[in-house]
Every structure is written in C-alpha cells, then in structure tokens.
Amino acid sequence: MDLLFTPEFWSALLAIVVIDLVLAGDNAIVIGMAARNLPAHQQKKAIIWGTVGAIVIRALATMAVVWLLKIPGLMLVGGLILVWISLKLLVQDDSHENMKASGSLGAAVWTIIVADTVMGLDNVIAVAGAAHGDFLMVIIGLVISVPIMVWGSTMILKFMEKYPIVIYIGSAVLAYTAASMVTSEKFLAPFFAAYPWVKWVFIVAIVVGVLLTGRMKSQKQKRLAEQS
C-alpha cells in the first residue's frame, strides 16, 4: 500500500492515462466507422461490447508485454519502437480511411475488437513501458482511462483538433517513456547510474529531437497537401 503514496507511482500512472487518452484518437475513429451503418438502437451495443472485448485483449496483451520486457535487450528494442511511435503521433496518418463500416451488430463488434487490437499495439508497448513492470498500475490506468475513451472518444478527438498542443504533450510523454525504457535496460542501466547527467541529457535529447522532427515532418506534409 505504501507504493500508492509515492511520487513515482503517481507520475507513472499519470503517464499511462495520458498515453491512453492521446492514443485514443484512432480508436475513436475505428469505433465510429465500424458502427455507423447500424440502426441507432444497435450502435450503442456495438460500441460497448466492441470496446469491452478490445479492452480485455489489450489488458492481457499489455501484461504479456510487461512480462516480456523483463527479458534482457527487449527494453531497448521496446524503447526504440516507442520513439518511432511518438514521432508517428505528430505526423498525420490517414490509414483508417480504408476501413469499412459493418452492417450487423456481430460484425461491427468483431471489427472494433480486431481493428483496436491491431491499432492498439503502440498503446500496449507505451503503457507497458510506463508501468515499469507493475501489473496493478496497468489495470488502474485502464480503469481510469477506458470509461473516458468509450464515452468521450468524440470529445477527445475534437479537443485534440482544437488544441494541437495536447498532441505534442502526449508525444513528449511517449518520447520520455521511450528514453526511460532505454536507460532502464539491464546492460545499460549501470552506465547511466554511474553518469546520471548523461541519462538526463539522453532523455532530453530524445524528447526534443522527437518534437522537432515531428513538427518539421508535419509541416512538410501540410505544404505538400496544399500544393496538390
């Protein structure tokens, strides 16, 4: 119980909730597109059952990744993957446009579960890294963020569109988590423990590098879109 009152626990839990909510944008699109062809009285059922199924799979997958990250070398790999994910968050991706709406309740629920599982890989890696091996933290993070994702998915999207700074904050949290994963790797940890200033220089360099690179790529994409 003492763990619940430590700054480390609350900072890690906050990171998990921020990651869940920032990465919920695509999930909101998946849910909306999968259910949009259903009758109004079935849309709510599709959203609820599809989300429940997706969350159960995501919780199990996250716990599996938390365990896998204890294998030497995988924290480094996971951290590098998360650097790419944090960069990708800042660059517009329209891959969800190819997704088709479903005509039946069962098909819509299945579509939401499968699509969320595939698209939720970034979320799973990020949350597993932020949890630092704590399964309880994963569950608490999901309990807090899932109701917000389900009932406020449209609001989250609109909020991020209106205030782009939220995307940058989320990307910075992801980049920080990625850099922390790398510095926590077993065979690198002794070096960073011996030179803590190098650790923080590395973390700051990753966060700033991701934000600057993402902003430049995003602006380049917008210019190309305006020219075409």
SVG drawing of the C-alpha trace seen along z (x, -y; Angstrom):
<svg xmlns="http://www.w3.org/2000/svg" viewBox="-33 -25 63 38">
<polyline fill="none" stroke="black" stroke-width="0.4" points="0.0,0.0 2.9,-2.3 3.6,-2.3 0.3,-4.1 1.6,-7.2 4.9,-7.5 5.6,-10.2 7.0,-7.6 3.6,-5.7 1.5,-8.7 3.8,-10.1 3.9,-6.7 0.1,-6.4 -0.4,-9.9 1.8,-8.9 -0.3,-5.8 -3.5,-7.8 -2.1,-10.5 -0.8,-7.8 -4.2,-6.0 -6.1,-9.2 -3.8,-10.7 -3.6,-7.4 -7.4,-7.1 -8.0,-9.2 -7.6,-6.4 -9.7,-4.1 -12.5,-6.7 -12.4,-6.7 -12.4,-2.9 -15.4,-2.7 -17.4,-5.4 -16.7,-3.9 -17.4,-0.3 -20.8,-1.2 -22.0,-4.0 -24.1,-1.7 -26.0,-0.1 -29.5,-1.1 -29.4,-3.7 -30.5,-1.3 -27.7,1.1 -24.9,-1.4 -24.6,-1.8 -24.4,2.0 -21.7,2.3 -19.6,-0.4 -20.0,1.1 -19.4,4.7 -16.7,4.0 -14.8,1.8 -15.2,4.3 -13.7,7.1 -10.9,4.8 -10.0,3.7 -9.9,7.2 -7.5,8.2 -5.5,5.0 -5.1,5.6 -3.9,9.2 -1.5,8.1 -0.1,5.3 0.5,7.7 2.2,10.1 4.4,7.2 5.2,6.1 6.5,9.6 8.4,9.8 10.2,6.5 11.9,8.2 13.9,10.3 17.4,8.7 17.5,6.5 13.8,6.1 13.5,2.8 16.0,1.3 14.0,2.7 10.7,1.5 12.1,-1.9 13.3,-2.4 9.9,-1.3 8.3,-3.8 10.5,-6.6 9.1,-5.9 5.5,-5.7 5.9,-9.1 7.2,-10.6 4.4,-9.0 1.8,-10.6 2.9,-14.0 2.6,-13.1 -0.8,-12.8 -1.8,-9.2 -5.0,-8.6 -4.7,-4.8 -8.0,-4.5 -9.9,-5.9 -9.8,-2.5 -11.8,-0.9 -15.3,0.2 -18.5,-0.1 -20.2,3.1 -23.8,3.9 -24.6,6.2 -24.1,5.9 -21.8,9.0 -19.7,7.9 -19.4,4.4 -18.3,5.7 -15.8,8.0 -14.4,5.2 -13.9,3.0 -12.1,5.7 -9.8,6.7 -9.0,3.2 -8.4,1.9 -6.1,4.9 -4.1,4.2 -4.0,0.4 -3.5,0.7 0.0,2.1 1.5,-1.3 -0.7,-1.8 0.3,1.7 4.1,1.0 3.8,-2.5 1.7,-1.5 3.9,1.5 7.0,-0.8 5.4,-3.4 4.2,-0.8 7.8,0.4 6.6,4.0 3.7,3.1 0.6,5.0 -1.6,3.2 -0.7,-0.1 -1.7,1.2 -5.2,2.2 -5.7,-1.1 -4.7,-3.1 -7.2,-1.2 -10.0,-1.6 -9.4,-5.3 -9.0,-5.9 -11.3,-3.3 -14.6,-5.0 -13.2,-8.3 -12.2,-6.7 -15.6,-5.0 -17.9,-7.8 -15.7,-10.8 -14.0,-9.5 -15.6,-12.1 -14.8,-14.8 -11.2,-13.7 -10.8,-14.0 -12.4,-17.5 -10.3,-18.6 -7.1,-17.5 -8.1,-19.1 -8.9,-22.4 -5.8,-22.3 -2.9,-20.7 -0.6,-21.3 -2.3,-18.3 -0.8,-16.1 2.7,-17.5 2.3,-16.9 1.3,-13.3 4.2,-12.8 6.6,-14.2 5.3,-11.8 5.7,-8.9 9.2,-10.0 10.1,-10.4 8.8,-6.9 10.8,-5.5 14.0,-7.2 13.4,-5.9 12.9,-2.4 16.3,-2.5 18.1,-3.9 16.4,-1.1 17.8,1.7 19.7,4.0 23.0,3.9 22.8,0.1 21.5,-0.8 24.9,-0.6 26.4,-3.1 23.5,-5.6 23.5,-5.0 27.2,-5.9 26.7,-9.0 23.2,-10.3 23.8,-13.6 24.3,-11.5 20.9,-9.8 19.1,-13.1 20.9,-14.6 19.9,-11.5 16.3,-11.7 16.0,-15.5 17.7,-14.9 15.2,-12.2 12.2,-14.3 13.3,-17.4 14.5,-15.5 11.1,-13.8 9.1,-17.0 11.3,-19.0 11.4,-16.2 7.7,-15.5 6.9,-19.2 9.1,-19.5 7.6,-16.4 4.0,-17.5 4.6,-21.0 6.2,-19.4 3.1,-17.2 0.8,-20.2 2.7,-22.1 2.7,-19.2 -1.1,-18.7 -1.7,-22.4 0.3,-22.2 -1.5,-19.1"/>
</svg>
